[in-house]
């Protein structure tokens, strides 16, 4: 364990709901996390590498809140108040004002390591550092940090405002105080928290990867149509959506990246990505975000985040 300044206590103003959240990455997950935090009363800074991406992230957060209003889950006034709590930053210059930092960059180990190496000196020594990774080991992400004890995995699910679950993953050197701060933070957002050991894929992603990969293999082998496979999962197992609908929502490229992480971690044939998934990635048919994946989405804006 590395010597650090004391973690803020419950009586410290930095431990109150007014503490600022700094979200790194203004894509679909980052904007959803920002919207969820702002709705819970946190002031939020949404960061990306340029103003166009950052403003697009705020627009995505607004759409997520609009959808919540349409579903009757959020009032129009709460929507306006939440949006007023979100601002944006270009780069990490304002990270030092945050007590909670959530990284929501693409699922790439090298990228995440680099980001946290930059975030560590840019943040207050007592700030909680969280990664929204869905599959990469937390200890591996933080292995180059001087103080990896404040890094923890907080895995949100897409769409963030609708999904009630958060997966909490302490690294091998994460201090218990930071684990509890991460848990309290997730609970303050209205989430149910489950805890996983720091292993590739954790609980949910490991289970999901097998589910969607097996469905892809069945389609690849001609066992059934994608529509019939999706219907079988929904009506046979009470799943809210079929595996192909789900992988289109998650992103086929993200799914392949996750399978590769699991394959590298376990060398288990269950995680060998079906060639059909790789073909769709090569064709840039990544799901909803590109307007086509296993299904076609005519209203989707191609090339979106």
Secondary structure, DSSP 8 states (H G I E B T S, - for coil): ---------TTSGGGSTTS-EEEE--SHHHHHHHHHHHHTT--EEEEESSHHHHHHHHHHHHHHHHHHHHTTSS-HHHHHHHHHTEEEEESSTTGGG-SEEEE---S-HHHHHHHHHHHHHHS-TT-EEEE--SSS-HHHHTTT-S-GGGEEEEE--SSTTT--EEEEEE-TT--HHHHHHHHHHHHHTT-EEEE--SSTTTTHHHHHHHHHHHHHHHHHTTSS-HHHHHHHHHHHH--SS-HHHHHHHH-HHHHHHHHHHHHHHH--GGGS--HHHHHHHHTT--BGGGTBSSSB-TTS-TT--
